[in-house]
């Protein structure tokens, strides 16, 4: 790295930095991750409801007993992964 070149570029930069006048403008410029977190909080109750309903799917569709093992193994993996996030 050439620090002299970086220093020159830094000195050449314009000193006019635009800082918002009020806090409301700063609050409006939220990061994309905050928007994703807000939408995930809204989706959480629906995800819990869907996981519960998916658990009763074999009884509703009248699966055979041999298919229960495969289904509930996959279901357990779904629950573990969903609870992690």
PyMOL Python script that loads the backbone (N, CA, C, O; Angstrom):
from pymol import cmd

cmd.read_pdbstr("""\
ATOM      1  N   UNK A   1       0.836  -1.187   0.000  1.00  0.00           N
ATOM      2  CA  UNK A   1       0.000   0.000   0.000  1.00  0.00           C
ATOM      3  C   UNK A   1       0.880   1.249   0.000  1.00  0.00           C
ATOM      4  O   UNK A   1       1.888   1.320   0.702  1.00  0.00           O
ATOM      5  N   UNK A   2       0.490   2.191  -0.771  1.00  0.00           N
ATOM      6  CA  UNK A   2       1.220   3.434  -0.856  1.00  0.00           C
ATOM      7  C   UNK A   2       0.478   4.469  -0.011  1.00  0.00           C
ATOM      8  O   UNK A   2      -0.534   5.026  -0.435  1.00  0.00           O
ATOM      9  N   UNK A   3       0.997   4.713   1.185  1.00  0.00           N
ATOM     10  CA  UNK A   3       0.324   5.622   2.098  1.00  0.00           C
ATOM     11  C   UNK A   3       0.413   7.074   1.648  1.00  0.00           C
ATOM     12  O   UNK A   3      -0.471   7.874   1.953  1.00  0.00           O
ATOM     13  N   UNK A   4       1.467   7.416   0.930  1.00  0.00           N
ATOM     14  CA  UNK A   4       1.582   8.787   0.426  1.00  0.00           C
ATOM     15  C   UNK A   4       0.479   9.083  -0.587  1.00  0.00           C
ATOM     16  O   UNK A   4      -0.091  10.173  -0.599  1.00  0.00           O
ATOM     17  N   UNK A   5       0.191   8.108  -1.425  1.00  0.00           N
ATOM     18  CA  UNK A   5      -0.870   8.280  -2.414  1.00  0.00           C
ATOM     19  C   UNK A   5      -2.233   8.391  -1.720  1.00  0.00           C
ATOM     20  O   UNK A   5      -3.061   9.219  -2.098  1.00  0.00           O
ATOM     21  N   UNK A   6      -2.456   7.562  -0.714  1.00  0.00           N
ATOM     22  CA  UNK A   6      -3.707   7.652   0.041  1.00  0.00           C
ATOM     23  C   UNK A   6      -3.843   9.007   0.729  1.00  0.00           C
ATOM     24  O   UNK A   6      -4.929   9.586   0.776  1.00  0.00           O
ATOM     25  N   UNK A   7      -2.729   9.504   1.261  1.00  0.00           N
ATOM     26  CA  UNK A   7      -2.746  10.802   1.937  1.00  0.00           C
ATOM     27  C   UNK A   7      -3.077  11.915   0.944  1.00  0.00           C
ATOM     28  O   UNK A   7      -3.834  12.831   1.268  1.00  0.00           O
ATOM     29  N   UNK A   8      -2.519  11.841  -0.252  1.00  0.00           N
ATOM     30  CA  UNK A   8      -2.814  12.841  -1.283  1.00  0.00           C
ATOM     31  C   UNK A   8      -4.289  12.821  -1.669  1.00  0.00           C
ATOM     32  O   UNK A   8      -4.927  13.867  -1.789  1.00  0.00           O
ATOM     33  N   UNK A   9      -4.821  11.618  -1.859  1.00  0.00           N
ATOM     34  CA  UNK A   9      -6.234  11.504  -2.225  1.00  0.00           C
ATOM     35  C   UNK A   9      -7.126  12.033  -1.113  1.00  0.00           C
ATOM     36  O   UNK A   9      -8.148  12.666  -1.377  1.00  0.00           O
ATOM     37  N   UNK A  10      -6.745  11.778   0.108  1.00  0.00           N
ATOM     38  CA  UNK A  10      -7.532  12.241   1.236  1.00  0.00           C
ATOM     39  C   UNK A  10      -7.520  13.767   1.299  1.00  0.00           C
ATOM     40  O   UNK A  10      -8.548  14.390   1.560  1.00  0.00           O
ATOM     41  N   UNK A  11      -6.361  14.360   1.060  1.00  0.00           N
ATOM     42  CA  UNK A  11      -6.251  15.811   1.089  1.00  0.00           C
ATOM     43  C   UNK A  11      -6.991  16.462  -0.081  1.00  0.00           C
ATOM     44  O   UNK A  11      -7.466  17.591   0.045  1.00  0.00           O
ATOM     45  N   UNK A  12      -7.095  15.765  -1.215  1.00  0.00           N
ATOM     46  CA  UNK A  12      -7.787  16.313  -2.378  1.00  0.00           C
ATOM     47  C   UNK A  12      -9.308  16.245  -2.246  1.00  0.00           C
ATOM     48  O   UNK A  12     -10.026  16.963  -2.942  1.00  0.00           O
ATOM     49  N   UNK A  13      -9.799  15.381  -1.352  1.00  0.00           N
ATOM     50  CA  UNK A  13     -11.247  15.229  -1.217  1.00  0.00           C
ATOM     51  C   UNK A  13     -11.884  16.535  -0.783  1.00  0.00           C
ATOM     52  O   UNK A  13     -11.309  17.337  -0.046  1.00  0.00           O
ATOM     53  N   UNK A  14     -13.094  16.706  -1.274  1.00  0.00           N
ATOM     54  CA  UNK A  14     -13.863  17.895  -0.941  1.00  0.00           C
ATOM     55  C   UNK A  14     -14.318  17.805   0.517  1.00  0.00           C
ATOM     56  O   UNK A  14     -14.758  16.746   0.964  1.00  0.00           O
ATOM     57  N   UNK A  15     -14.218  18.871   1.234  1.00  0.00           N
ATOM     58  CA  UNK A  15     -14.589  18.885   2.650  1.00  0.00           C
ATOM     59  C   UNK A  15     -16.064  19.113   2.896  1.00  0.00           C
ATOM     60  O   UNK A  15     -16.489  19.219   4.047  1.00  0.00           O
ATOM     61  N   UNK A  16     -16.847  19.189   1.844  1.00  0.00           N
ATOM     62  CA  UNK A  16     -18.279  19.430   1.999  1.00  0.00           C
ATOM     63  C   UNK A  16     -19.016  18.107   2.211  1.00  0.00           C
ATOM     64  O   UNK A  16     -19.402  17.437   1.254  1.00  0.00           O
ATOM     65  N   UNK A  17     -19.200  17.751   3.458  1.00  0.00           N
ATOM     66  CA  UNK A  17     -19.927  16.535   3.800  1.00  0.00           C
ATOM     67  C   UNK A  17     -21.347  16.932   4.162  1.00  0.00           C
ATOM     68  O   UNK A  17     -21.561  17.830   4.976  1.00  0.00           O
ATOM     69  N   UNK A  18     -22.312  16.264   3.556  1.00  0.00           N
ATOM     70  CA  UNK A  18     -23.707  16.589   3.800  1.00  0.00           C
ATOM     71  C   UNK A  18     -24.211  15.794   5.000  1.00  0.00           C
ATOM     72  O   UNK A  18     -24.374  14.576   4.927  1.00  0.00           O
ATOM     73  N   UNK A  19     -24.456  16.497   6.102  1.00  0.00           N
ATOM     74  CA  UNK A  19     -24.983  15.870   7.313  1.00  0.00           C
ATOM     75  C   UNK A  19     -26.433  16.318   7.463  1.00  0.00           C
ATOM     76  O   UNK A  19     -26.717  17.514   7.392  1.00  0.00           O
ATOM     77  N   UNK A  20     -27.370  15.360   7.673  1.00  0.00           N
ATOM     78  CA  UNK A  20     -28.778  15.735   7.822  1.00  0.00           C
ATOM     79  C   UNK A  20     -28.980  16.678   9.005  1.00  0.00           C
ATOM     80  O   UNK A  20     -28.275  16.609  10.011  1.00  0.00           O
ATOM     81  N   UNK A  21     -29.975  17.568   8.848  1.00  0.00           N
ATOM     82  CA  UNK A  21     -30.227  18.581   9.864  1.00  0.00           C
ATOM     83  C   UNK A  21     -30.950  18.038  11.088  1.00  0.00           C
ATOM     84  O   UNK A  21     -30.726  18.511  12.202  1.00  0.00           O
ATOM     85  N   UNK A  22     -31.811  17.051  10.890  1.00  0.00           N
ATOM     86  CA  UNK A  22     -32.570  16.562  12.034  1.00  0.00           C
ATOM     87  C   UNK A  22     -32.490  15.038  12.147  1.00  0.00           C
ATOM     88  O   UNK A  22     -32.065  14.346  11.221  1.00  0.00           O
ATOM     89  N   UNK A  23     -32.900  14.553  13.282  1.00  0.00           N
ATOM     90  CA  UNK A  23     -32.790  13.126  13.583  1.00  0.00           C
ATOM     91  C   UNK A  23     -33.754  12.307  12.737  1.00  0.00           C
ATOM     92  O   UNK A  23     -33.454  11.153  12.430  1.00  0.00           O
ATOM     93  N   UNK A  24     -34.895  12.857  12.351  1.00  0.00           N
ATOM     94  CA  UNK A  24     -35.872  12.116  11.558  1.00  0.00           C
ATOM     95  C   UNK A  24     -35.277  11.654  10.231  1.00  0.00           C
ATOM     96  O   UNK A  24     -35.549  10.544   9.774  1.00  0.00           O
ATOM     97  N   UNK A  25     -34.469  12.508   9.620  1.00  0.00           N
ATOM     98  CA  UNK A  25     -33.833  12.123   8.360  1.00  0.00           C
ATOM     99  C   UNK A  25     -32.856  10.974   8.571  1.00  0.00           C
ATOM    100  O   UNK A  25     -32.718  10.107   7.709  1.00  0.00           O
ATOM    101  N   UNK A  26     -32.181  10.966   9.708  1.00  0.00           N
ATOM    102  CA  UNK A  26     -31.258   9.870  10.000  1.00  0.00           C
ATOM    103  C   UNK A  26     -32.009   8.565  10.252  1.00  0.00           C
ATOM    104  O   UNK A  26     -31.552   7.492   9.858  1.00  0.00           O
ATOM    105  N   UNK A  27     -33.158   8.662  10.908  1.00  0.00           N
ATOM    106  CA  UNK A  27     -33.947   7.463  11.191  1.00  0.00           C
ATOM    107  C   UNK A  27     -34.527   6.863   9.918  1.00  0.00           C
ATOM    108  O   UNK A  27     -34.700   5.647   9.829  1.00  0.00           O
ATOM    109  N   UNK A  28     -34.824   7.694   8.944  1.00  0.00           N
ATOM    110  CA  UNK A  28     -35.406   7.212   7.692  1.00  0.00           C
ATOM    111  C   UNK A  28     -34.408   6.393   6.882  1.00  0.00           C
ATOM    112  O   UNK A  28     -34.802   5.511   6.118  1.00  0.00           O
ATOM    113  N   UNK A  29     -33.145   6.673   7.040  1.00  0.00           N
ATOM    114  CA  UNK A  29     -32.134   5.962   6.255  1.00  0.00           C
ATOM    115  C   UNK A  29     -31.672   4.716   7.000  1.00  0.00           C
ATOM    116  O   UNK A  29     -30.532   4.634   7.457  1.00  0.00           O
ATOM    117  N   UNK A  30     -32.571   3.759   7.111  1.00  0.00           N
ATOM    118  CA  UNK A  30     -32.246   2.521   7.819  1.00  0.00           C
ATOM    119  C   UNK A  30     -31.528   1.561   6.887  1.00  0.00           C
ATOM    120  O   UNK A  30     -31.646   1.637   5.664  1.00  0.00           O
ATOM    121  N   UNK A  31     -30.799   0.678   7.489  1.00  0.00           N
ATOM    122  CA  UNK A  31     -30.064  -0.325   6.734  1.00  0.00           C
ATOM    123  C   UNK A  31     -31.006  -1.416   6.241  1.00  0.00           C
ATOM    124  O   UNK A  31     -32.046  -1.655   6.855  1.00  0.00           O
ATOM    125  N   UNK A  32     -30.664  -2.071   5.159  1.00  0.00           N
ATOM    126  CA  UNK A  32     -31.504  -3.162   4.646  1.00  0.00           C
ATOM    127  C   UNK A  32     -31.690  -4.290   5.655  1.00  0.00           C
ATOM    128  O   UNK A  32     -32.738  -4.937   5.664  1.00  0.00           O
ATOM    129  N   UNK A  33     -30.711  -4.535   6.492  1.00  0.00           N
ATOM    130  CA  UNK A  33     -30.835  -5.613   7.478  1.00  0.00           C
ATOM    131  C   UNK A  33     -31.928  -5.289   8.485  1.00  0.00           C
ATOM    132  O   UNK A  33     -32.637  -6.191   8.931  1.00  0.00           O
ATOM    133  N   UNK A  34     -32.077  -4.037   8.849  1.00  0.00           N
ATOM    134  CA  UNK A  34     -33.141  -3.658   9.779  1.00  0.00           C
ATOM    135  C   UNK A  34     -34.509  -3.896   9.156  1.00  0.00           C
ATOM    136  O   UNK A  34     -35.444  -4.302   9.847  1.00  0.00           O
ATOM    137  N   UNK A  35     -34.633  -3.647   7.862  1.00  0.00           N
ATOM    138  CA  UNK A  35     -35.901  -3.898   7.179  1.00  0.00           C
ATOM    139  C   UNK A  35     -36.203  -5.389   7.148  1.00  0.00           C
ATOM    140  O   UNK A  35     -37.350  -5.798   7.327  1.00  0.00           O
ATOM    141  N   UNK A  36     -35.182  -6.197   6.921  1.00  0.00           N
ATOM    142  CA  UNK A  36     -35.368  -7.649   6.903  1.00  0.00           C
ATOM    143  C   UNK A  36     -35.759  -8.144   8.291  1.00  0.00           C
ATOM    144  O   UNK A  36     -36.628  -9.007   8.412  1.00  0.00           O
ATOM    145  N   UNK A  37     -35.137  -7.616   9.332  1.00  0.00           N
ATOM    146  CA  UNK A  37     -35.476  -8.022  10.692  1.00  0.00           C
ATOM    147  C   UNK A  37     -36.921  -7.672  11.017  1.00  0.00           C
ATOM    148  O   UNK A  37     -37.618  -8.453  11.665  1.00  0.00           O
ATOM    149  N   UNK A  38     -37.371  -6.512  10.576  1.00  0.00           N
ATOM    150  CA  UNK A  38     -38.746  -6.108  10.831  1.00  0.00           C
ATOM    151  C   UNK A  38     -39.725  -7.041  10.127  1.00  0.00           C
ATOM    152  O   UNK A  38     -40.741  -7.423  10.708  1.00  0.00           O
ATOM    153  N   UNK A  39     -39.432  -7.411   8.888  1.00  0.00           N
ATOM    154  CA  UNK A  39     -40.331  -8.313   8.167  1.00  0.00           C
ATOM    155  C   UNK A  39     -40.299  -9.713   8.767  1.00  0.00           C
ATOM    156  O   UNK A  39     -41.317 -10.405   8.770  1.00  0.00           O
ATOM    157  N   UNK A  40     -39.139 -10.143   9.278  1.00  0.00           N
ATOM    158  CA  UNK A  40     -39.057 -11.461   9.912  1.00  0.00           C
ATOM    159  C   UNK A  40     -39.876 -11.500  11.195  1.00  0.00           C
ATOM    160  O   UNK A  40     -40.471 -12.529  11.515  1.00  0.00           O
ATOM    161  N   UNK A  41     -39.914 -10.398  11.929  1.00  0.00           N
ATOM    162  CA  UNK A  41     -40.720 -10.349  13.147  1.00  0.00           C
ATOM    163  C   UNK A  41     -42.203 -10.452  12.814  1.00  0.00           C
ATOM    164  O   UNK A  41     -42.971 -11.034  13.581  1.00  0.00           O
ATOM    165  N   UNK A  42     -42.608  -9.897  11.688  1.00  0.00           N
ATOM    166  CA  UNK A  42     -44.007  -9.992  11.270  1.00  0.00           C
ATOM    167  C   UNK A  42     -44.346 -11.400  10.792  1.00  0.00           C
ATOM    168  O   UNK A  42     -45.475 -11.857  10.966  1.00  0.00           O
ATOM    169  N   UNK A  43     -43.384 -12.087  10.195  1.00  0.00           N
ATOM    170  CA  UNK A  43     -43.620 -13.423   9.653  1.00  0.00           C
ATOM    171  C   UNK A  43     -43.562 -14.512  10.716  1.00  0.00           C
ATOM    172  O   UNK A  43     -44.032 -15.623  10.471  1.00  0.00           O
ATOM    173  N   UNK A  44     -43.007 -14.233  11.871  1.00  0.00           N
ATOM    174  CA  UNK A  44     -42.790 -15.254  12.889  1.00  0.00           C
ATOM    175  C   UNK A  44     -44.063 -15.978  13.319  1.00  0.00           C
ATOM    176  O   UNK A  44     -44.060 -17.209  13.341  1.00  0.00           O
ATOM    177  N   UNK A  45     -45.156 -15.284  13.663  1.00  0.00           N
ATOM    178  CA  UNK A  45     -46.368 -16.019  14.076  1.00  0.00           C
ATOM    179  C   UNK A  45     -46.920 -16.922  12.971  1.00  0.00           C
ATOM    180  O   UNK A  45     -47.402 -18.020  13.250  1.00  0.00           O
ATOM    181  N   UNK A  46     -46.854 -16.471  11.742  1.00  0.00           N
ATOM    182  CA  UNK A  46     -47.344 -17.302  10.638  1.00  0.00           C
ATOM    183  C   UNK A  46     -46.458 -18.524  10.444  1.00  0.00           C
ATOM    184  O   UNK A  46     -46.952 -19.600  10.105  1.00  0.00           O
ATOM    185  N   UNK A  47     -45.169 -18.371  10.652  1.00  0.00           N
ATOM    186  CA  UNK A  47     -44.265 -19.509  10.511  1.00  0.00           C
ATOM    187  C   UNK A  47     -44.546 -20.549  11.594  1.00  0.00           C
ATOM    188  O   UNK A  47     -44.548 -21.747  11.311  1.00  0.00           O
ATOM    189  N   UNK A  48     -44.781 -20.112  12.819  1.00  0.00           N
ATOM    190  CA  UNK A  48     -45.108 -21.043  13.907  1.00  0.00           C
ATOM    191  C   UNK A  48     -46.400 -21.778  13.594  1.00  0.00           C
ATOM    192  O   UNK A  48     -46.478 -22.994  13.770  1.00  0.00           O
ATOM    193  N   UNK A  49     -47.403 -21.065  13.138  1.00  0.00           N
ATOM    194  CA  UNK A  49     -48.680 -21.684  12.783  1.00  0.00           C
ATOM    195  C   UNK A  49     -48.501 -22.691  11.653  1.00  0.00           C
ATOM    196  O   UNK A  49     -49.072 -23.781  11.697  1.00  0.00           O
ATOM    197  N   UNK A  50     -47.725 -22.340  10.658  1.00  0.00           N
ATOM    198  CA  UNK A  50     -47.494 -23.247   9.528  1.00  0.00           C
ATOM    199  C   UNK A  50     -46.760 -24.509   9.970  1.00  0.00           C
ATOM    200  O   UNK A  50     -47.079 -25.605   9.510  1.00  0.00           O
ATOM    201  N   UNK A  51     -45.782 -24.362  10.859  1.00  0.00           N
ATOM    202  CA  UNK A  51     -45.046 -25.538  11.340  1.00  0.00           C
ATOM    203  C   UNK A  51     -45.971 -26.469  12.111  1.00  0.00           C
ATOM    204  O   UNK A  51     -45.886 -27.689  11.971  1.00  0.00           O
ATOM    205  N   UNK A  52     -46.850 -25.902  12.919  1.00  0.00           N
ATOM    206  CA  UNK A  52     -47.804 -26.735  13.668  1.00  0.00           C
ATOM    207  C   UNK A  52     -48.748 -27.457  12.715  1.00  0.00           C
ATOM    208  O   UNK A  52     -48.996 -28.652  12.874  1.00  0.00           O
ATOM    209  N   UNK A  53     -49.272 -26.742  11.732  1.00  0.00           N
ATOM    210  CA  UNK A  53     -50.196 -27.370  10.777  1.00  0.00           C
ATOM    211  C   UNK A  53     -49.511 -28.436   9.933  1.00  0.00           C
ATOM    212  O   UNK A  53     -50.120 -29.457   9.612  1.00  0.00           O
ATOM    213  N   UNK A  54     -48.267 -28.215   9.576  1.00  0.00           N
ATOM    214  CA  UNK A  54     -47.522 -29.206   8.796  1.00  0.00           C
ATOM    215  C   UNK A  54     -47.342 -30.488   9.606  1.00  0.00           C
ATOM    216  O   UNK A  54     -47.269 -31.577   9.036  1.00  0.00           O
ATOM    217  N   UNK A  55     -47.269 -30.366  10.929  1.00  0.00           N
ATOM    218  CA  UNK A  55     -47.130 -31.541  11.785  1.00  0.00           C
ATOM    219  C   UNK A  55     -48.332 -32.467  11.711  1.00  0.00           C
ATOM    220  O   UNK A  55     -48.189 -33.673  11.912  1.00  0.00           O
ATOM    221  N   UNK A  56     -49.509 -31.935  11.428  1.00  0.00           N
ATOM    222  CA  UNK A  56     -50.729 -32.752  11.340  1.00  0.00           C
ATOM    223  C   UNK A  56     -51.041 -33.217   9.922  1.00  0.00           C
ATOM    224  O   UNK A  56     -52.047 -33.889   9.696  1.00  0.00           O
ATOM    225  N   UNK A  57     -50.207 -32.874   8.993  1.00  0.00           N
ATOM    226  CA  UNK A  57     -50.444 -33.221   7.593  1.00  0.00           C
ATOM    227  C   UNK A  57     -50.591 -34.724   7.341  1.00  0.00           C
ATOM    228  O   UNK A  57     -51.479 -35.108   6.580  1.00  0.00           O
ATOM    229  N   UNK A  58     -49.766 -35.599   7.941  1.00  0.00           N
ATOM    230  CA  UNK A  58     -49.928 -37.039   7.682  1.00  0.00           C
ATOM    231  C   UNK A  58     -51.275 -37.591   8.151  1.00  0.00           C
ATOM    232  O   UNK A  58     -51.835 -38.477   7.505  1.00  0.00           O
ATOM    233  N   UNK A  59     -51.800 -37.080   9.266  1.00  0.00           N
ATOM    234  CA  UNK A  59     -53.102 -37.552   9.731  1.00  0.00           C
ATOM    235  C   UNK A  59     -54.220 -37.084   8.808  1.00  0.00           C
ATOM    236  O   UNK A  59     -55.178 -37.816   8.558  1.00  0.00           O
ATOM    237  N   UNK A  60     -54.091 -35.873   8.309  1.00  0.00           N
ATOM    238  CA  UNK A  60     -55.118 -35.329   7.416  1.00  0.00           C
ATOM    239  C   UNK A  60     -55.126 -36.083   6.094  1.00  0.00           C
ATOM    240  O   UNK A  60     -56.189 -36.387   5.553  1.00  0.00           O
ATOM    241  N   UNK A  61     -53.941 -36.382   5.576  1.00  0.00           N
ATOM    242  CA  UNK A  61     -53.834 -37.060   4.282  1.00  0.00           C
ATOM    243  C   UNK A  61     -53.844 -38.584   4.408  1.00  0.00           C
ATOM    244  O   UNK A  61     -53.752 -39.290   3.404  1.00  0.00           O
ATOM    245  N   UNK A  62     -53.956 -39.096   5.645  1.00  0.00           N
ATOM    246  CA  UNK A  62     -54.041 -40.534   5.903  1.00  0.00           C
ATOM    247  C   UNK A  62     -52.846 -41.299   5.328  1.00  0.00           C
ATOM    248  O   UNK A  62     -52.996 -42.235   4.542  1.00  0.00           O
ATOM    249  N   UNK A  63     -51.651 -40.864   5.751  1.00  0.00           N
ATOM    250  CA  UNK A  63     -50.431 -41.577   5.359  1.00  0.00           C
ATOM    251  C   UNK A  63     -50.415 -42.948   6.015  1.00  0.00           C
ATOM    252  O   UNK A  63     -51.051 -43.166   7.047  1.00  0.00           O
ATOM    253  N   UNK A  64     -49.681 -43.869   5.403  1.00  0.00           N
ATOM    254  CA  UNK A  64     -49.486 -45.168   6.037  1.00  0.00           C
ATOM    255  C   UNK A  64     -48.431 -45.025   7.129  1.00  0.00           C
ATOM    256  O   UNK A  64     -47.653 -44.071   7.136  1.00  0.00           O
ATOM    257  N   UNK A  65     -48.413 -45.983   8.049  1.00  0.00           N
ATOM    258  CA  UNK A  65     -47.504 -45.902   9.190  1.00  0.00           C
ATOM    259  C   UNK A  65     -46.046 -45.901   8.741  1.00  0.00           C
ATOM    260  O   UNK A  65     -45.212 -45.250   9.369  1.00  0.00           O
ATOM    261  N   UNK A  66     -45.731 -46.607   7.682  1.00  0.00           N
ATOM    262  CA  UNK A  66     -44.348 -46.640   7.200  1.00  0.00           C
ATOM    263  C   UNK A  66     -43.892 -45.273   6.676  1.00  0.00           C
ATOM    264  O   UNK A  66     -42.699 -44.969   6.702  1.00  0.00           O
ATOM    265  N   UNK A  67     -44.810 -44.468   6.211  1.00  0.00           N
ATOM    266  CA  UNK A  67     -44.452 -43.139   5.708  1.00  0.00           C
ATOM    267  C   UNK A  67     -44.293 -42.123   6.838  1.00  0.00           C
ATOM    268  O   UNK A  67     -43.671 -41.077   6.648  1.00  0.00           O
ATOM    269  N   UNK A  68     -44.847 -42.421   8.004  1.00  0.00           N
ATOM    270  CA  UNK A  68     -44.726 -41.507   9.138  1.00  0.00           C
ATOM    271  C   UNK A  68     -43.265 -41.276   9.519  1.00  0.00           C
ATOM    272  O   UNK A  68     -42.874 -40.147   9.818  1.00  0.00           O
ATOM    273  N   UNK A  69     -42.467 -42.321   9.510  1.00  0.00           N
ATOM    274  CA  UNK A  69     -41.066 -42.207   9.926  1.00  0.00           C
ATOM    275  C   UNK A  69     -40.317 -41.249   9.009  1.00  0.00           C
ATOM    276  O   UNK A  69     -39.590 -40.373   9.477  1.00  0.00           O
ATOM    277  N   UNK A  70     -40.492 -41.414   7.729  1.00  0.00           N
ATOM    278  CA  UNK A  70     -39.819 -40.536   6.766  1.00  0.00           C
ATOM    279  C   UNK A  70     -40.311 -39.098   6.924  1.00  0.00           C
ATOM    280  O   UNK A  70     -39.520 -38.155   6.947  1.00  0.00           O
ATOM    281  N   UNK A  71     -41.617 -38.952   7.031  1.00  0.00           N
ATOM    282  CA  UNK A  71     -42.197 -37.612   7.121  1.00  0.00           C
ATOM    283  C   UNK A  71     -41.743 -36.904   8.396  1.00  0.00           C
ATOM    284  O   UNK A  71     -41.301 -35.757   8.342  1.00  0.00           O
ATOM    285  N   UNK A  72     -41.847 -37.575   9.532  1.00  0.00           N
ATOM    286  CA  UNK A  72     -41.521 -36.901  10.784  1.00  0.00           C
ATOM    287  C   UNK A  72     -40.016 -36.715  10.978  1.00  0.00           C
ATOM    288  O   UNK A  72     -39.610 -35.849  11.753  1.00  0.00           O
ATOM    289  N   UNK A  73     -39.196 -37.484  10.312  1.00  0.00           N
ATOM    290  CA  UNK A  73     -37.758 -37.213  10.310  1.00  0.00           C
ATOM    291  C   UNK A  73     -37.485 -35.902   9.578  1.00  0.00           C
ATOM    292  O   UNK A  73     -36.729 -35.057  10.057  1.00  0.00           O
ATOM    293  N   UNK A  74     -38.100 -35.747   8.428  1.00  0.00           N
ATOM    294  CA  UNK A  74     -37.962 -34.489   7.676  1.00  0.00           C
ATOM    295  C   UNK A  74     -38.577 -33.326   8.446  1.00  0.00           C
ATOM    296  O   UNK A  74     -38.039 -32.219   8.453  1.00  0.00           O
ATOM    297  N   UNK A  75     -39.705 -33.589   9.092  1.00  0.00           N
ATOM    298  CA  UNK A  75     -40.387 -32.557   9.873  1.00  0.00           C
ATOM    299  C   UNK A  75     -39.506 -32.102  11.041  1.00  0.00           C
ATOM    300  O   UNK A  75     -39.427 -30.909  11.333  1.00  0.00           O
ATOM    301  N   UNK A  76     -38.849 -33.048  11.701  1.00  0.00           N
ATOM    302  CA  UNK A  76     -37.960 -32.699  12.813  1.00  0.00           C
ATOM    303  C   UNK A  76     -36.807 -31.828  12.328  1.00  0.00           C
ATOM    304  O   UNK A  76     -36.418 -30.878  13.008  1.00  0.00           O
ATOM    305  N   UNK A  77     -36.265 -32.144  11.166  1.00  0.00           N
ATOM    306  CA  UNK A  77     -35.191 -31.315  10.606  1.00  0.00           C
ATOM    307  C   UNK A  77     -35.701 -29.908  10.305  1.00  0.00           C
ATOM    308  O   UNK A  77     -34.998 -28.927  10.546  1.00  0.00           O
ATOM    309  N   UNK A  78     -36.911 -29.809   9.783  1.00  0.00           N
ATOM    310  CA  UNK A  78     -37.519 -28.503   9.505  1.00  0.00           C
ATOM    311  C   UNK A  78     -37.670 -27.692  10.783  1.00  0.00           C
ATOM    312  O   UNK A  78     -37.358 -26.501  10.809  1.00  0.00           O
ATOM    313  N   UNK A  79     -38.148 -28.332  11.836  1.00  0.00           N
ATOM    314  CA  UNK A  79     -38.352 -27.635  13.105  1.00  0.00           C
ATOM    315  C   UNK A  79     -37.016 -27.172  13.688  1.00  0.00           C
ATOM    316  O   UNK A  79     -36.910 -26.049  14.181  1.00  0.00           O
ATOM    317  N   UNK A  80     -36.008 -28.023  13.633  1.00  0.00           N
ATOM    318  CA  UNK A  80     -34.697 -27.657  14.181  1.00  0.00           C
ATOM    319  C   UNK A  80     -34.101 -26.478  13.414  1.00  0.00           C
ATOM    320  O   UNK A  80     -33.607 -25.528  14.020  1.00  0.00           O
ATOM    321  N   UNK A  81     -34.148 -26.538  12.107  1.00  0.00           N
ATOM    322  CA  UNK A  81     -33.589 -25.448  11.297  1.00  0.00           C
ATOM    323  C   UNK A  81     -34.380 -24.161  11.499  1.00  0.00           C
ATOM    324  O   UNK A  81     -33.792 -23.084  11.604  1.00  0.00           O
ATOM    325  N   UNK A  82     -35.702 -24.260  11.553  1.00  0.00           N
ATOM    326  CA  UNK A  82     -36.529 -23.065  11.754  1.00  0.00           C
ATOM    327  C   UNK A  82     -36.309 -22.461  13.131  1.00  0.00           C
ATOM    328  O   UNK A  82     -36.290 -21.238  13.275  1.00  0.00           O
ATOM    329  N   UNK A  83     -36.144 -23.297  14.137  1.00  0.00           N
ATOM    330  CA  UNK A  83     -35.935 -22.760  15.482  1.00  0.00           C
ATOM    331  C   UNK A  83     -34.559 -22.112  15.609  1.00  0.00           C
ATOM    332  O   UNK A  83     -34.374 -21.207  16.423  1.00  0.00           O
ATOM    333  N   UNK A  84     -33.597 -22.567  14.812  1.00  0.00           N
ATOM    334  CA  UNK A  84     -32.275 -21.942  14.840  1.00  0.00           C
ATOM    335  C   UNK A  84     -32.355 -20.499  14.344  1.00  0.00           C
ATOM    336  O   UNK A  84     -31.711 -19.611  14.903  1.00  0.00           O
ATOM    337  N   UNK A  85     -33.129 -20.271  13.314  1.00  0.00           N
ATOM    338  CA  UNK A  85     -33.252 -18.929  12.759  1.00  0.00           C
ATOM    339  C   UNK A  85     -34.323 -18.149  13.463  1.00  0.00           C
ATOM    340  O   UNK A  85     -34.565 -16.991  13.125  1.00  0.00           O
TER     341      UNK A  85
END
""", "prot")
cmd.dss("prot")
cmd.show_as("cartoon", "prot")
cmd.util.cbc("prot")
cmd.orient("prot")
